[in-house]
Amino acid sequence: MLISFLNIQSDIVLRALLAFFTSLVLSLIFGNLVISLLKKHQHHGQPIRADGPQSHLKTKQGTPTMGGLLILSTAMLSIFLFAQIQYHFVWVSLLVLFVYGLTGFIDDYIKVTKETPNALTAKAKLFLQFMTAVVVATIITAATPQAVSNSIYIPYFRAFLYLSWLYIPFAVVVISGASNGVNLSDGLDGLASGLLVIAFTFFGLMAYIIGTPLAKGFALPYIPRSAEMTVVAASIVGSCLGFLRFNAPKAKVFMGDTGSLALGALLGTMAVILKQEVLLAIAGFVFVFETISVIIQVFWYKKTGKRFFKMAPIHHHFEQCGWSERKVVLRFWLAGFFFAFLAMLSLIKF
């Protein structure tokens, strides 16, 4: 941590608040500058898929992408300033943001330079995602108490399911799946960024509980030094809120794969660190639902030659049903709040 001279290392809540406000203010201050630079280097903005909603061809054409650079840069700076970066969990989180962010950046760069909605192949992206996730999951498992390192926690029942050697592949799927789930949700103005604010707020709270003596009182697994992830989560929440100022309808900039792949992967990484993979599926159910809708659509089309939904991911289906973009986003945000609240109920002893 670069500001240890302020002698606030021990106060996680204070450092989390400082990280939140720093990333928020920096995002608001530099947002317009970043957008101007992106517009300068992206003559036609993000290519819009011809098979997507026709309204998007008119309203979104020319909007610059790679806005995730604003989120990642401000969040990572806040993490460097206020988190204990020598801890395994913190520098692993930075590694995830960098590698997945770089993968998304390459994908976005090819899209805007070649003016095509298709850039890196799915196989290429999945390979980079899985290889990084293998390294990350291995490091996290090694840094986790042996008693719970190869297990997943079952909320509500307060029990553990021991997976042995299967845990690493499971964690890889969680991290990569979360990355792609957020990526699929990034299709409407403010949708993904708003949902990420909700999800990271929830996991920031969980990190504070699980990494402190509070864990015992809630019958949660105690993971030493995981409370530091509260600072990481706060940095992301601040950056996403600042970005939302420019991404809310009508968006001045899109997050792009640069942001969505990295932030989704970090969300999955936090779930693995905190042994809350099951709660990720609950608190982040909107992301899960978006992914499932695509899987169903592809499967059903190959099986019958017809579409199960009017369009996938599912947020486009509702658009095709006549919902306005703003209505879809607000309803999905409300669903995000509901499922985060449902996940919070796991802390209550019935």
N, C-alpha and C positions, 0 to 999 in steps of 0.2 A: 504494500500500500504506500502510495507516494506522499501522503500527508500525515505520516505517523507523528510528526512534530506537534500536531494538534492534540495528541494524546486522547483520541476518541476511539481507539481500537476496540476497547471492551464493550462499548455501547452500540450494539447492533442496530437498535431502533433508530438512534440518532444518525448513524451512518446510512441507514436505509433511506431516511427522510432526506438527507443531504444528497444522496445519489439520485433520488426521485426528482427533486427540484432542479438539480444541476442538469440532468438529461432533458427534463421538460423545458427549461429556459433556453438551453442551447438549441434544442429542436425548433423552438419558436423564433429564436434570433436568426438562425442560419437557414431556416426553411426556404425562404424566398430566394436566397443566394444559390442554394443547391438546385432549386427548380430552374432558375435562370441558366445555370451551367448545363443542366441536363437538356434543356430546350435548345441551347446553342449547339450541342453535339448530337442531337437527335432531330433531324430535319422533319421527319414525319411521325415522330412519337412511337408509341407501342403499336405494332401491327394488330389489328382487330380481326378475329376469325370470321370468315365469311359465313360459316355455318352457325354462328352464335346469334343471339337476339338481334334482329335487324335495327332496332333503335340504337344499339351500341355503335353501329357503323356511323351514325350521324353525330351522336353526342360525345363519343369517347375518342374518335379518330383524331390523332395529333397530340393527344395527351402524353407527356413524357413518362417513361418508366424508370426503374432503378431507384425509386424513392427509398428503398430499403437501405441505401447507403447512408441516408440521414439518420435512420433509426439505429443502425449498427454502429456508426461512428460515435454518435453521442452516448449511446448506451455503454459501449466498450470504454470510452474515456471515463465515464462515471465509475465503472467497475474498477478501472486502474486506480482511480483516485481514492475510492472509499472502501474497497473490498480487500481482504487479505489474499492477495493473488498467489502467495506461496502455497496456499492450501490446494490439495489435489482437485477438489470439486470446483474451485473457482477457475483455475487455469484450464481445466478440461472444458468448462463452459466457454471460455474464450476461444479455445481450439475449435469447438463446435461452431461458434458464430463465424469464425474466420473461414474454415474450410467449406462449410455449407454456403456461407455468404459468397465465397469466391466461385463456387460451382454455379450458384444462381446468377452471379454477375456475368460469367462467361456465357451462360444461356441467354440472358437478356441482351448482352452485347451483340451476339450473333443475330438475334431477332431484329434489333434496330438497324444494324449495318446492312443486313441482307434483306430487310423489310419482309420478313416472313414470320408467321406466328409459330412456326416449328423450327427449333434450333438443335440443341443437343438431343440425341435419341433417348428414349426412355431407358434403354439398356445402359447407356453411358452414365446417365444421371443416377440410376439405381446402383450401379457399380461403385461410383464415388461415395454415395450415401452409405451403402452397406459396409464398405471397407473402413470408412471413418467411424461408423457406429461400432464396428467390431473392436477397434482400438479403444474407443471411449468406454464401451461397456466393460472391457477387460480391466482398464485402469480403475473405474468406479468400483467394480467388484473387489479388486485387490485392496482398495482403501476403505471398504465397508467391514464392520465387525463380522468375523467369520460365522457367528451364530445365525446371522440373517443374510449373508452375502449372496447365497444362491437360492433365495426364497422370495416369494411374492407375498405381500400382506393382503389379507382378505378383509376389507373394511366391513363395518356393521357386525360381523361375526368375531372380529378381533382374533383372527387365526392366521397361521402361516401355511403356505403350500410350498414344500421343498421341491425344487426342480433339478437339483444337482447340476450336471454338465449342460442340461438344456436351458439353463438360465441365460447364458450369454446369447445364444440365438434368439431367445425370447426378448431380451433387452434390445437387441439389434432391430428386431421387428417393431418394437415400441418406438424407438427413436426415429427410424426411417418412416414408419407409418404416420407418426405425428407430423413429420416434415412435409410429407405429401398431402396429409389431411388439411393442413393450413394452406398449402399451395393451391389446392382445389377450391378452397373457400375464398380465395382472393380474386373474386370475379365481379364484385359490385363495390361501388364507392363506400369506403369506411367499414365494410363488412368484416374483413379479416382483422384489421387493426383494432376495432372495437371488441371483438371476441377475444383477442389476445390480451387486451387490458384486463378483462374479466378473469381469464384463465391464469395469468401471471400473478394477479392480485391474490387469487385463491392459493396458489402454490407458494407465494411469498409468505403467507400466513402459516401454511403447513410447515414450511422450512423453519420458521421461528419456533414452532412448537416441537418439532421432531429433533431439532438441534439443541434444545435446552432441557432442563429438568421438567418442563411442562409435559414432555412426552410420556413420562410415567403416569401422570395424573389422567391423561387421556387414553392410556393403555396402548400407546403407539410405540413402534420400535424407535429406540434412541440411536441416532446416527451422529457420532461426534463430528463437530465442525460443519455439519450441514446447515446450521443456522446462518452461515455466511451466504447461503443462497438467497436469503431474504434481501440482501443488498443487491445481488444480481437481478432478482425479480423486480425490485423497486426501480432499478435503472431502466429495465425494459419497459415497465409501465409508464414511466415518465416520458421516454422517447416515443412510445406508441401514442400517448395522449397528445404530445406535441405534433407528431406526424398527422394525427387525425384532424388537426386544424387545417391541413392542406389536402387531406384525402377524403374528407366528408363531402357529400354531394353538394355541388358538382366538383369532382376532384380536379385539383390542379396538377396532381402527380399520382402515379400508381406505385405501389410497393414493389411489384415485380418479383420474380423468382429470387432476386438478390436478398430481399427481406423475408419473404414467406418461407422459403426452404430453411433458412438459418434460424428463424424464430420458432418454427415448428419443431425443428430438431432440438433446440434448446429446451422447449417445453417437454419433449419426450425425455431428454437427458435429466431434467429436474425430477421427473416422475421416477426414473430409475435410481437416482441418488437417494431420494426420500423413501424408496420402496413403496410408492403409491401409484403403481402402474394401473391398478384397477380403478382408482379414483380419477386417473387421467381420462379413462374412457367415459366416466360419468360427468365430471366437470367440463370435459371437452367434447361432450356428446354431439354438439353441432358439427364439429370437425369430423367425427366418426360417421355421422349421418351423411355428410357430403361425400365422403369416400365410398360408403356403402351404395349410395345412389348411382355412382359411376360404375361400380362393379356390377350392380344389377342391370344397368342399362346395357353395358357391353355384353354380359352373359345372355340377356334376353334377346338382344339383336342378333347375336350369332346363332341362337337356338331357333328363333322364329322369323327373323328377318324384319321384325317390327320393334318399335321403341316402347319400353315399359313406361317411361316418363316422357313428357313432351320434349324435354331437354334436360341434359345432365351437365354439371352437378345440379343438385336439387334446387338451388336458389334460382336457376334459370327456368326451371319447371314452373315455379310460382309466377315468374315474370310472364311466361307464356300463357298462364291462366288469367292474366289481366291485372296482377298486382303491380303497383308502381315500384320502382327501385327503392325508394325511401321506405315504403311499407314493408318490403321484404327485409331490408336491413334492420329496421326497428324490431320487427317480429323475431328475427333471428337473434338479435341482441337480448331481447326478453327471454328467449329460450336459453341463451347462454347464462343469464342470471339465474334462471330457474334450476338448471342442472348444476350450477356451482353451489346454489343453496342446498340442493339435494345431496351433493357431496359433503357439504358442511355438516349435515345431519349425522354423518358417520362419527362425528366427535362426541355425540350425545350418548350417554349410557342409558339404555332403555331398561 
